[in-house]
Structure formats: structure tokens, C-alpha cells
Amino acid sequence: MTPLKINSNRINLLIDSQLTEWKTARRNYRALESVRVKELMLGNCPVKVQFNPARIVSSAAKVDARSLKERPCFLCAGNRPAEQQGLADGDYTWLVNPFPIFPRHLTIPVNHHTPQLIGGRVGDLLRLTREADEFVLFYNGPRCGASAPDHAHFQAGNKGFLPLGEAIRSCRREPLLTHGSARLSLVTEYICPLFLIEAREADEARVLFDTLYRALDQPAGEPEPMLNLVTWYEAGGWSLCIFPRTRHRPSCYQAEGDANILLSPASVDLGGVFITPLEKDFEKIEAGDLQQILAEVCPNREQIDAIINRLNRQQS
């Protein structure tokens, strides 16, 4: 028998079923209804700050090699809660994320234990995004917000939640490269630098991503360039946002006293929803704090220009 095709309808049925049958997930999704949110402006872009205590599990996760070795991998099938059921999808499984940010939040792990690396997997990301056309999919690099850097996975959340998609419509774009009908641009005037691939063919998007990937900085000792990805499919094509990173966590994360803010930026934060698991941080955080955090973990214009120069040299 041919397996049923994965689509947004089946994914939504999975979510509804899990929220009926899985008490922990149901409780945490109901708690989302009362999370506090405030809006700020970064330049001309509106962003949100969410006070979400349940996300302390991710924000404060220890991701050093020793800590990872000493804890069971929560994405491996044998270690998942008995109530957590999923949708098999080739080498991946769609799972409801029990610690949500989005009203409909999923994790999509690879079916075997392998490190969180995007090299060779962006084609998978594009395929999954096409299937789940009511969702935004995202990838956090192993030192860019992933709380399970030892197990390859993507995440997904319902469209319309992140300000990113609407915000970049009015941002200036600097064209950089084309491949077939696909194009790669640098988006400026957003809250942080990002590269944007727009494509109607997945293979063309993959070629442009691989080209950019080779041009990104790869810090010594890192298995891949530091980056976050956010992508969605609509109107017959993909939009793939690539956020280069220069640092895992900002200085305020480790600071003492009043200077401490427990905010570890990942794709959702770069997409315009900053997650604060501690109420003290939610209360005091202002636009200037967010701008400082982004300046510390994202490249400046000089570093972006160096990436573009390497990209141009590849084509010469």
C-alpha cells in the first residue's frame, strides 16, 4: 500500500489528536493562550517579545559536549514520551513540540541519531516545506539555538506568527546571484542581516544555498558555518531566509546582576519574536537591548561584504 502523502491537513490532524491525548502538550498549549506579549520597533520593523516560562527548557539548555553525552537524546524514538506520536515522512518524523512558541508547533527529527548539520539537508528542508504549505519551517545550527545539537532536526510553526515574512516585503534587496529562475539577494533594513533565496524550483534554490554556504565564515572548531534558516512556500515558490551568525549567545546571557538577560537567539527570535522565559527579562527588555543582542550575534556590514566578496570570487 502506498503511504499517504504528508500535507498540512494531516499535520493539523496530528496536532489536534496529540492535544487531545497528551496531557503535557495540552497543558502547555493552553498556557500559550495566557502568555504575555509586548511589541517593540527595531528601526522600521515591528517585533514582539514573548514571556514564555515553559521555554526555559530550551533557553537554558546545556549544549556542551559533556552535557549532551550525559543526557538521553529526547529526539530519538526510544527516549520520547509514550504519548508522543508522529507522522512518518521518509527519513523524518513530524512530532508535536510539547514546549511550544507557536500556537501550532512541530519538531521534525531525522529517524536516526546524527549531528545537527544542514550540509546536504537543505533539499529535505525544501521538500518538507512544500508539503507543509500552511507552516513556516526553520533550522537552528548546532551553536545557533538548537537545544538538541546532537540530533538533526527541523521545526515548524503556523504561518502568520513571525513578523519576518511581512517585514521583508518592504525591505530593500541587493541582488547577488541567480541560477535558472531562482535569485539570491541580500536583504537590508531588516532587524539583522539576512540573505534571501526566492525560487520556484527546489533544485535551483538548493544550488544557490550551497553556493552561499561555501562562502560563509566557518569558525575554527565548528562543524559548519554558524547560521539559522527560516523558509516557507506560497504562490508556487519558496522563500528561504539565511541568517549568518558570528556568536552563539550574547554577553548579557552570562552577565551578572541587572545586566543579565536570559535570551539565546535562534530562528524564531531572528524572525521577530523574542522569547524570554524569565518575567524579569520580559519586564525590562527594550528595543536597545534587542539591538545590542543582535549586534553581538549577527555579522556587521563589513563581515557581510566579506561573504559577498567570497561569493563573487566563486563565480569568477
Phi, psi and chi 1 to 4 in degrees:
 res  aa     phi    psi   chi1   chi2   chi3   chi4
   1 MET       -  131.8 -178.0 -179.6  -65.6      -
   2 THR   -70.0  129.5  -57.0      -      -      -
   3 PRO   -61.2  146.3  -19.5   30.8      -      -
   4 LEU   -64.6  139.9  -68.0  173.9      -      -
   5 LYS   -71.4  136.4 -176.1  177.8  179.6 -179.0
   6 ILE   -75.9  133.4  -57.8  -63.7      -      -
   7 ASN  -149.6  175.6   54.8   35.6      -      -
   8 SER   -60.2  -35.2  -69.7      -      -      -
   9 ASN   -63.2  -45.8 -176.7   55.0      -      -
  10 ARG   -65.9  -36.9  -69.9 -166.1   66.4 -157.9
  11 ILE   -64.9  -42.9  -65.8  166.7      -      -
  12 ASN   -65.7  -35.5  -78.6  -44.4      -      -
  13 LEU   -64.7  -38.5  -71.3  174.1      -      -
  14 LEU   -60.6  -46.7  169.2   69.5      -      -
  15 ILE   -60.1  -48.1  -63.5  171.3      -      -
  16 ASP   -60.3  -41.9  -66.4  -20.5      -      -
  17 SER   -65.0  -44.1  173.1      -      -      -
  18 GLN   -66.3  -35.9  -74.4  -79.5  -90.0      -
  19 LEU   -73.5  -16.9  -63.6 -171.5      -      -
  20 THR   -83.4  -40.2  -61.6      -      -      -
  21 GLU   -98.3  -20.1  -59.7  169.1    1.4      -
  22 TRP  -111.0  106.8 -171.4    6.1      -      -
  23 LYS   -60.6  -44.7 -177.1  177.5  179.3 -179.8
  24 THR   -61.0  -47.5  -61.2      -      -      -
  25 ALA   -63.3  -44.0      -      -      -      -
  26 ARG   -59.6  -43.7 -177.8  168.6   65.6 -108.5
  27 ARG   -62.7  -43.7 -179.6 -178.5   66.1 -116.2
  28 ASN   -71.4  -32.9  -71.5  -20.3      -      -
  29 TYR   -73.0  -35.4  -82.0   81.4      -      -
  30 ARG   -64.9  -36.0  -76.6  178.9  176.8  170.5
  31 ALA   -63.5  -27.7      -      -      -      -
  32 LEU   -59.6  -29.1  -91.1 -173.2      -      -
  33 GLU   -65.0  -20.2  -62.6  171.7    5.0      -
  34 SER  -115.0   10.7   58.2      -      -      -
  35 VAL   -66.7  149.1  -61.5      -      -      -
  36 ARG   -90.7  140.4  -64.2  168.0   61.9 -167.7
  37 VAL  -135.5  137.3  176.8      -      -      -
  38 LYS  -129.6  151.7   66.2 -179.2 -178.6 -178.6
  39 GLU  -107.7  139.4  -63.3 -171.2    1.6      -
  40 LEU  -132.9  165.8  -61.3  171.4      -      -
  41 MET  -114.3  128.8  -66.9  -65.7  -65.9      -
  42 LEU  -112.0  104.5  -63.9 -172.5      -      -
  43 GLY    63.8 -126.3      -      -      -      -
  44 ASN   -97.1    7.8  -65.5  -39.0      -      -
  45 CYS  -106.4  124.8  -63.5      -      -      -
  46 PRO   -75.8  138.9   27.7  -32.9      -      -
  47 VAL  -132.7  166.8  -59.7      -      -      -
  48 LYS  -123.4  149.5  -61.3  177.1 -178.5  180.0
  49 VAL  -117.9  126.7 -179.1      -      -      -
  50 GLN  -113.5  126.7 -177.6 -170.6   94.7      -
  51 PHE   -89.7  108.1  169.2   45.1      -      -
  52 ASN  -134.4   89.3 -172.1  -23.5      -      -
  53 PRO   -58.5  -31.8  -21.8   31.9      -      -
  54 ALA   -64.3  -21.8      -      -      -      -
  55 ARG   -79.0    2.1  -67.3  -60.1  -63.4 -177.3
  56 ILE   -59.7  -28.2 -168.4   70.3      -      -
  57 VAL   -58.6  -40.2  174.3      -      -      -
  58 SER   -87.2  -45.9  177.3      -      -      -
  59 SER   -62.6  -33.8  -63.8      -      -      -
  60 ALA  -102.8   12.7      -      -      -      -
  61 ALA   -63.0  135.6      -      -      -      -
  62 LYS   -85.2  120.6  -66.1 -177.7  177.9  179.9
  63 VAL  -118.8   17.8  -66.7      -      -      -
  64 ASP   -73.1  159.8   59.7  -78.6      -      -
  65 ALA   -56.9  -42.3      -      -      -      -
  66 ARG   -64.4  -45.1 -179.7  176.5  177.5  178.2
  67 SER   -63.3  -40.3  -63.3      -      -      -
  68 LEU   -64.3  -39.6  -65.9  174.3      -      -
  69 LYS   -66.7  -32.3 -173.8  176.2 -179.2  179.3
  70 GLU   -86.4  -10.6  -68.4  177.7  -11.2      -
  71 ARG  -114.4  145.7   63.1  107.1  168.5  104.9
  72 PRO   -66.5  144.9   23.7  -31.8      -      -
  73 CYS   -75.3  118.3  175.6      -      -      -
  74 PHE   -76.5   -5.2   54.4   84.4      -      -
  75 LEU   -96.3  -13.9  -67.4 -178.1      -      -
  76 CYS   -72.4  139.3  -74.5      -      -      -
  77 ALA   -55.3  -39.0      -      -      -      -
  78 GLY   -70.0  -14.7      -      -      -      -
  79 ASN  -107.8   -1.8  -61.2  -33.7      -      -
  80 ARG   -75.4  154.2  -63.8  175.2 -160.0  155.6
  81 PRO   -58.1  145.7  -21.4   32.0      -      -
  82 ALA   -58.7  -29.3      -      -      -      -
  83 GLU   -77.2  -15.8  -57.8   91.3  -20.4      -
  84 GLN   -82.0  106.6 -169.6  173.1   31.3      -
  85 GLN  -105.6  157.5  -56.6  -61.7  -51.9      -
  86 GLY  -140.9  175.1      -      -      -      -
  87 LEU  -108.8  117.1  -75.5  177.0      -      -
  88 ALA   -70.1  137.4      -      -      -      -
  89 ASP  -147.3   80.6 -170.5   -8.7      -      -
  90 GLY    64.6 -124.3      -      -      -      -
  91 ASP   -82.1    3.8  -69.0  -25.7      -      -
  92 TYR  -124.0  165.5  -63.6   81.2      -      -
  93 THR  -136.2  130.4  -61.1      -      -      -
  94 TRP   -82.9  126.7  -67.5   81.4      -      -
  95 LEU  -130.2  144.2  -59.1  168.7      -      -
  96 VAL   -71.5  130.1  169.3      -      -      -
  97 ASN   -79.1  118.9 -170.3  -40.7      -      -
  98 PRO   -77.2   -5.3   28.9  -34.5      -      -
  99 PHE  -122.6   74.5  -57.8  105.1      -      -
 100 PRO   -78.4  152.5   31.6  -37.4      -      -
 101 ILE  -107.3  -47.0  -62.8  171.3      -      -
 102 PHE   -81.0  154.6  -64.5   77.2      -      -
 103 PRO   -60.5  -25.8  -26.2   35.1      -      -
 104 ARG  -134.6  104.5  -54.9 -178.1   82.5   75.2
 105 HIS  -128.6  127.7 -168.4  163.5      -      -
 106 LEU  -127.8  155.1  -59.7  113.4      -      -
 107 THR  -118.5  141.4  -57.0      -      -      -
 108 ILE  -128.1   82.0  -43.9  156.3      -      -
 109 PRO   -80.3  154.3   29.2  -34.0      -      -
 110 VAL   -68.1  149.9  175.3      -      -      -
 111 ASN   -79.4    3.1  -68.1  -26.8      -      -
 112 HIS  -136.9  155.8   58.7  -79.1      -      -
 113 HIS   -77.7  110.0 -167.9   73.8      -      -
 114 THR  -149.9  149.5 -170.8      -      -      -
 115 PRO   -60.3  153.7  -25.1   35.3      -      -
 116 GLN   -75.8   95.7  173.3   78.3  -29.3      -
 117 LEU  -139.9  140.2  -60.4  171.9      -      -
 118 ILE   -90.3  -19.5 -167.7   60.7      -      -
 119 GLY   -54.6  123.0      -      -      -      -
 120 GLY    82.7   -0.7      -      -      -      -
 121 ARG  -115.8   -2.8  -66.8 -167.0 -178.2  -82.3
 122 VAL   -66.3  -28.6   77.8      -      -      -
 123 GLY   -62.5  -38.8      -      -      -      -
 124 ASP   -63.3  -43.8  -64.7  -18.5      -      -
 125 LEU   -58.8  -43.8  175.1   60.7      -      -
 126 LEU   -65.7  -39.9  -64.8  170.1      -      -
 127 ARG   -62.8  -47.5  174.0 -178.7   66.1   81.0
 128 LEU   -63.2  -36.2  -64.8  165.8      -      -
 129 THR   -66.5  -38.3  -57.4      -      -      -
 130 ARG   -64.3  -39.8  175.7   65.8 -178.3   88.6
 131 GLU   -64.5  -43.4  -66.5  174.0  -10.4      -
 132 ALA   -99.0   63.9      -      -      -      -
 133 ASP   -74.4   -2.3   57.1   -0.7      -      -
 134 GLU   -95.6    4.2  -66.3  179.8    9.7      -
 135 PHE  -125.2  156.1  -65.9   82.6      -      -
 136 VAL   -98.0  132.6  168.6      -      -      -
 137 LEU  -107.1  152.0  -88.4   71.3      -      -
 138 PHE  -149.8  158.7   53.2  100.3      -      -
 139 TYR  -132.0  129.2  167.7   84.0      -      -
 140 ASN  -107.9  123.6  -66.6  -37.5      -      -
 141 GLY   -61.5  164.5      -      -      -      -
 142 PRO   -59.6  -25.3   18.1  -30.7      -      -
 143 ARG  -125.7   37.7  -68.4 -170.5   66.8 -110.7
 144 CYS  -137.1   36.1  -61.6      -      -      -
 145 GLY   113.5   -8.2      -      -      -      -
 146 ALA   -71.9  123.7      -      -      -      -
 147 SER   -85.9   -6.5   55.0      -      -      -
 148 ALA  -129.3   69.1      -      -      -      -
 149 PRO   -70.5   -6.4   25.7  -34.0      -      -
 150 ASP   -93.3   -3.7   54.1  -25.3      -      -
 151 HIS  -137.8  117.5 -166.5  127.0      -      -
 152 ALA   -61.4  133.4      -      -      -      -
 153 HIS  -164.7  158.4   65.3  -75.1      -      -
 154 PHE  -116.3  172.6  -56.5  117.7      -      -
 155 GLN  -132.9  163.8  -66.7 -174.1   65.5      -
 156 ALA  -144.5  148.2      -      -      -      -
 157 GLY  -146.6  157.2      -      -      -      -
 158 ASN   -63.0  143.5   50.1  -77.1      -      -
 159 LYS   -62.1  154.7  -77.9 -178.6  176.5  176.6
 160 GLY    90.7   -5.8      -      -      -      -
 161 PHE   -87.6  -43.2 -179.4   80.5      -      -
 162 LEU   -82.4  135.3  -64.6  179.4      -      -
 163 PRO   -67.7  -17.2  -23.0   34.0      -      -
 164 LEU   -50.2  -53.3  168.4   66.7      -      -
 165 GLY   -57.5  -44.3      -      -      -      -
 166 GLU   -73.9  -37.8 -174.9   62.8   30.4      -
 167 ALA   -63.3  -41.6      -      -      -      -
 168 ILE   -74.9  -11.5   63.2  172.6      -      -
 169 ARG   -60.3  -33.8  -65.7  179.6 -169.7  -85.8
 170 SER  -101.5    4.9   57.9      -      -      -
 171 CYS   -87.5  147.4  -69.0      -      -      -
 172 ARG   -70.5  146.4 -168.8  166.8   61.5   89.2
 173 ARG  -125.2  136.3  -59.6  177.2 -171.7 -178.6
 174 GLU  -105.5  110.9  -61.7  177.7   12.4      -
 175 PRO   -65.2  138.4   21.9  -30.5      -      -
 176 LEU  -122.2  -42.5  -61.4  175.0      -      -
 177 LEU  -160.4  148.0 -166.8   62.4      -      -
 178 THR  -127.8  156.0   60.4      -      -      -
 179 HIS  -147.2  111.2 -179.9   74.9      -      -
 180 GLY    62.1 -127.8      -      -      -      -
 181 SER   -92.1   -2.1   60.4      -      -      -
 182 ALA   -86.4  150.3      -      -      -      -
 183 ARG  -137.4  147.2   60.7 -178.1 -179.7  -90.4
 184 LEU  -113.9  130.0  169.0   66.4      -      -
 185 SER  -133.1  157.3  -54.2      -      -      -
 186 LEU   -97.0  124.3  172.1   67.7      -      -
 187 VAL   -93.2  122.0  175.6      -      -      -
 188 THR  -111.0  167.4   59.6      -      -      -
 189 GLU    75.6    1.5  -58.7  170.8  -14.7      -
 190 TYR   -83.4  179.0 -176.4   58.9      -      -
 191 ILE   -68.1  -19.5   63.3  173.5      -      -
 192 CYS  -155.5  161.8   60.5      -      -      -
 193 PRO   -65.6  141.5  -18.6   31.4      -      -
 194 LEU  -150.9  148.9   73.6   93.9      -      -
 195 PHE  -100.1  141.3  -66.4   93.6      -      -
 196 LEU  -124.1  125.4  174.1   65.8      -      -
 197 ILE  -106.5  126.2  -65.3  172.9      -      -
 198 GLU  -118.6  126.6  -62.8  167.9  -70.1      -
 199 ALA  -153.0  150.5      -      -      -      -
 200 ARG  -103.8  -11.4  -68.4 -170.3  171.7  -85.9
 201 GLU  -121.3  127.8  -60.9  -67.1  -25.5      -
 202 ALA   -61.6  -39.3      -      -      -      -
 203 ASP   -64.0  -37.6  -75.7  -15.0      -      -
 204 GLU   -67.3  -39.4  -65.7  174.9   -9.3      -
 205 ALA   -64.0  -40.4      -      -      -      -
 206 ARG   -63.2  -41.0 -179.6 -175.1   53.3   76.6
 207 VAL   -62.5  -44.5  169.0      -      -      -
 208 LEU   -65.3  -39.9  -75.9 -179.6      -      -
 209 PHE   -62.7  -46.3  174.5   80.3      -      -
 210 ASP   -60.9  -36.5  -70.5  -14.6      -      -
 211 THR   -65.3  -46.9  -57.6      -      -      -
 212 LEU   -64.6  -41.6  175.7   61.7      -      -
 213 TYR   -54.7  -41.0 -176.8   84.1      -      -
 214 ARG   -69.6  -21.5  -68.4 -168.4  -63.1  -90.8
 215 ALA   -91.3  -12.0      -      -      -      -
 216 LEU   -74.7  154.1  -63.7  176.0      -      -
 217 ASP   -67.1  137.4  -67.5  -63.5      -      -
 218 GLN  -121.2  102.6 -176.2  163.9  -23.6      -
 219 PRO   -58.8  149.5  -21.6   32.8      -      -
 220 ALA   -56.8  133.3      -      -      -      -
 221 GLY    85.6   -8.2      -      -      -      -
 222 GLU   -90.7  142.6  -65.2  -65.3  -27.4      -
 223 PRO   -75.9  -15.9   27.3  -34.0      -      -
 224 GLU  -159.4  167.0   71.6  172.9    7.0      -
 225 PRO   -58.2  145.9  -24.5   34.8      -      -
 226 MET   -78.0  124.4  -64.3  177.7   68.3      -
 227 LEU  -161.4  161.2   53.3   78.4      -      -
 228 ASN  -126.3  149.0  -62.6   91.6      -      -
 229 LEU  -127.4  142.1  -55.4  176.9      -      -
 230 VAL  -135.5  131.6 -179.8      -      -      -
 231 THR  -144.9  153.4 -176.1      -      -      -
 232 TRP  -150.3  162.4   58.8   90.7      -      -
 233 TYR  -124.0  126.9 -177.0   91.5      -      -
 234 GLU  -161.2  155.2   62.7 -174.7    5.5      -
 235 ALA    53.4   37.4      -      -      -      -
 236 GLY    78.1   15.6      -      -      -      -
 237 GLY  -155.6  168.3      -      -      -      -
 238 TRP  -102.1  145.7  -73.7  -93.4      -      -
 239 SER  -119.0  121.1  -63.7      -      -      -
 240 LEU  -121.1  113.4  173.5   59.3      -      -
 241 CYS   -97.2  126.6  -61.0      -      -      -
 242 ILE  -113.4  119.0  -56.6  101.6      -      -
 243 PHE  -106.9  104.1  -63.9   90.0      -      -
 244 PRO   -67.7  148.4  -12.6   26.8      -      -
 245 ARG  -125.2  153.3  -66.1  -76.2  -65.9  -87.7
 246 THR  -118.0  -11.8   56.4      -      -      -
 247 ARG  -155.7  148.2 -175.1  170.6  172.5  174.6
 248 HIS   -73.2  -57.3 -179.1 -164.6      -      -
 249 ARG  -131.3  146.6  -73.8  167.8  169.0  162.5
 250 PRO   -75.1  166.1   29.3  -35.8      -      -
 251 SER   -62.2  -30.4   57.4      -      -      -
 252 CYS   -66.0  -21.6   63.3      -      -      -
 253 TYR   -63.6  -36.8 -172.8   91.2      -      -
 254 GLN  -101.6   -1.8  -56.9  -70.8   -5.4      -
 255 ALA   -66.9  158.5      -      -      -      -
 256 GLU   -99.4  155.5  -59.1  -70.5  -22.3      -
 257 GLY    64.6 -142.6      -      -      -      -
 258 ASP   -64.7  -21.8  -68.9  -18.2      -      -
 259 ALA   -75.7  -12.9      -      -      -      -
 260 ASN   -74.1  130.7  175.9  -98.1      -      -
 261 ILE  -136.0  117.8  -61.8  176.4      -      -
 262 LEU   -85.3   77.0 -166.7   72.6      -      -
 263 LEU  -132.8  116.1 -162.4  159.6      -      -
 264 SER  -114.5   98.1 -177.5      -      -      -
 265 PRO   -62.1  137.1  -21.2   33.7      -      -
 266 ALA  -136.5 -165.5      -      -      -      -
 267 SER   -58.7  -41.1  -64.8      -      -      -
 268 VAL   -63.6  -42.0  171.0      -      -      -
 269 ASP   -62.8  -45.5  -53.8   86.2      -      -
 270 LEU   -67.1  -22.7  -59.1 -177.6      -      -
 271 GLY   -80.2   -2.0      -      -      -      -
 272 GLY   108.0    8.4      -      -      -      -
 273 VAL  -124.3  105.5  179.0      -      -      -
 274 PHE   -89.9  126.4  -67.6   84.4      -      -
 275 ILE   -99.5  120.8  -52.2  -57.8      -      -
 276 THR  -118.1  111.6   55.2      -      -      -
 277 PRO   -79.7  -11.2   27.8  -33.0      -      -
 278 LEU  -111.1  133.2  -59.9 -179.8      -      -
 279 GLU   -63.9  -35.5 -172.9  171.9   20.5      -
 280 LYS   -59.0  -37.6   69.1  163.1 -179.0   81.5
 281 ASP   -71.9  -41.0  -64.5  -24.8      -      -
 282 PHE   -59.5  -42.2  175.2   80.6      -      -
 283 GLU   -65.7  -41.3  -66.3  -76.0   -0.7      -
 284 LYS   -95.2  -18.0   73.4 -179.4 -179.0 -177.6
 285 ILE   -68.0  136.1 -155.8  162.9      -      -
 286 GLU  -128.4  173.9  -62.1  179.6   -8.5      -
 287 ALA   -56.5  -39.4      -      -      -      -
 288 GLY   -62.8  -35.5      -      -      -      -
 289 ASP   -64.4  -43.8  -60.6  -52.9      -      -
 290 LEU   -65.5  -40.4  -62.4  179.9      -      -
 291 GLN   -62.7  -39.2  -70.9  169.3  -27.3      -
 292 GLN   -66.7  -42.1  178.0   61.5   32.5      -
 293 ILE   -60.3  -47.3  -72.3  168.8      -      -
 294 LEU   -64.8  -38.2  -68.0  172.7      -      -
 295 ALA   -63.9  -29.8      -      -      -      -
 296 GLU   -80.8  -32.6  -70.3 -173.1   20.7      -
 297 VAL  -103.4   -9.6  -57.4      -      -      -
 298 CYS  -116.2  154.5  -61.5      -      -      -
 299 PRO   -70.2  151.2   22.5  -30.9      -      -
 300 ASN   -86.6 -179.3   56.4   34.3      -      -
 301 ARG   -64.5  -37.1 -177.6   63.9 -151.8 -138.8
 302 GLU   -61.8  -41.7 -178.0  179.4   -4.3      -
 303 GLN   -69.4  -36.2  -68.5  166.0  -42.9      -
 304 ILE   -64.0  -42.4  -72.1  -67.9      -      -
 305 ASP   -62.4  -35.0  -74.4  -18.0      -      -
 306 ALA   -64.6  -38.2      -      -      -      -
 307 ILE   -63.4  -44.7  -65.5  170.7      -      -
 308 ILE   -64.7  -38.0  -66.3  172.4      -      -
 309 ASN   -62.6  -41.8  -72.2  -22.6      -      -
 310 ARG   -65.8  -37.5  -73.5 -167.0  -66.6  -88.5
 311 LEU   -62.0  -42.8 -170.0   66.0      -      -
 312 ASN   -67.5  -36.9  -70.0  -23.8      -      -
 313 ARG   -66.4  -30.7  -73.9 -161.8  -62.3  -88.9
 314 GLN   -63.3  -31.0  -74.5 -175.3   26.6      -
 315 GLN   -89.5   -9.4  -50.6  -51.3  -51.8      -
 316 SER   -87.6      -   58.3      -      -      -
